[in-house]
Amino acid sequence: MRSVIPTEYQFYDSLSRRVIYGKRVRENNWSRHACLLFCKVMIAFVRPAAPLNRYIQNVPLNYIHLAAYVREHGYQPLILDTIFEDMPPSRVDELIREHGIRVAGIGCMTCELPQALEEAKRLKQAHPGIITVFGGPHPSGAPEECLQSGVVDYVIVGEGEIPLVALLDALRDGQAPGPIPGLWSMRGGEILPGGNATVPDIEKLPRPAYDLLNLEKYFALDSPWHFPKSPRAVQFITERGCPYQCSYCHEIHTKKFRALPPEAVLDQMEWLVREYGVREFMIVDDIFNFNLERAKAICRGILERGLKIHLQFPNGVRGDRFDDELLGLMKQAGTHYMAIAIETVSPKFQKLVRKNLKIDKSRQALRWARAHGIEVSGFFMIGFPGETEHEVRQTLDFAIEEPFDQVFISIVAPFKGTKLRGDMEAGKFGELSVEGTAALQELFPIVHNQALSARRLQKLQKEAYWRFYRRPRALLQLGRKMTNRRNITKIVRAVTRRITERRAVSVN
């Protein structure tokens, strides 16, 4: 039986140099004409600039991992990063036409969704027939919403490597994609669910395609992460997945810890140091220190190979999975900063949100790290469903009284696709009011708490920041950072945001 390409698609015929409309395009015509196109460069990963995501000023890790995988399977990807002034829409369009690209991949978090949809719409208008594929935390949590926008053809739920290549293979072979795990689509107004993507073997994945980027441009960016010791810093991962069940987290990498062997991690680091002059690695793993012996082996390997680098862990590490030896090795290997995600000190809410962190062990890890000369930030969340002001103040008092160098206090946001949102909708925290249900429909959802309004949470948040940063030790730490214009700008921006921010949201 011959397959029929969906009628809404249009394809560029590389032989006649004209657009072929998909109405009743049968497999034989598709294979003869459009396949010539897909056998060349066929996918561009486009990153829209998103003002609400201040962490966008970095290497697009999702794109370089996907690009490496599709390249290994015979495709020639481009990465078009619009955060740079030399990549305006006109240049994006020029490159798409120049390379005959017919598939655009766009990844996004919730805070990037408006710009992602806007760019998909723009691409559809500028390039009739282009196929748009969405992935990342928000599309994985809300694939139906993305497909119903009318500008997204496919959504990949979960890790994108395997379903994306399967989709490209189908298009190359002139077939309408059949059922592919993780690939969602829409036909005739009906959602065609694809479940979750097949998880790749991380040890068999190719080295991330840093070579597709001009890293010098990223070195020049004002990094949103902690103050790097060297401007030649890149974001880097050594593993995927976290076995802990924290309900506020997305599950795009599943709840299984999958890690590269230490030698593979060290080989990638050494390559980046040798080929690109990288001097600092911002390791943004889900949970770098889950396997202590592996983490120690990586640190020892850095020392044995003589890599003169700096390390930081800005994405947060598990506070109760440390020993003094690991922290000592981390310091020797070049670690100058890490963040510990405490979130709440309430035993009740540690259990309700399934984090189950051992606070005493985390407190000990903080002291070990400080003794080794590693700066430590604390991550905290306030405003869980049903949380009282007394319970909020307990967490904030802990944040201020413990010897953290910085603190980050977020207001809980039950994003789509998280267990926290599902728990709320299922009544685990009590029956949702009409106002609470309406609050969940916002792009940046907040927990509607009768006892603690969003405005009150914001006030508590700002008060806690003032209490923390007016301490002599905290002021001294900030003063030590003000050694160059880039750091001064970062500090002024952060202080201004904490004083003036009116939205009760967290970036995710």
Buried (B, 14 or more C-beta within 10 A) or exposed (E): EEBBBBEEBBBBBBEEEEEBEBEEBEBEBBBEBBBBBBEEBBBBBBBBBBEBBBBBBBBBBBBBBBBBBBBBBEBBBBBBBBBBEEBEBEBBBEBBEEBBBBBBBBBBBBBBBBBBBEBBBBBBEBBEBBBBBBBBBBBBBBBBBBBEBEBBBBBBBBBBBBBBBBBBBBBBBBBBBEEBBBBBBBEEEEBBEBEBBBBBEBEEBBBBBBBBBEBEEBBEBEBBBBBBBEBBBBBBBBBBBBEBEBBBBBBBBBEEBBBBBBEBBBBBBBBBBEEBEBBBBBBBBBBBBBBEEBBBBBBBBBEEBEBEBBBBBBBBBBBBBBBBEBBBBBBEBBBBBBBBBBBBBBEEBBEBBBBEBBBEBBBBBBBBBBEBEBBBBBBBBBBBBBBEBEBBBBBBEBBBEBEBBBBBBBBBBBBBBBBBBEBBBEEBBEEBEEEBEEBBEEEBBBBBBEEBBBEBBBEBBBEBBEBBBEEEEBEEBBEEBBEEEBBEEBBEEBEEEBEEEEEBBBBB
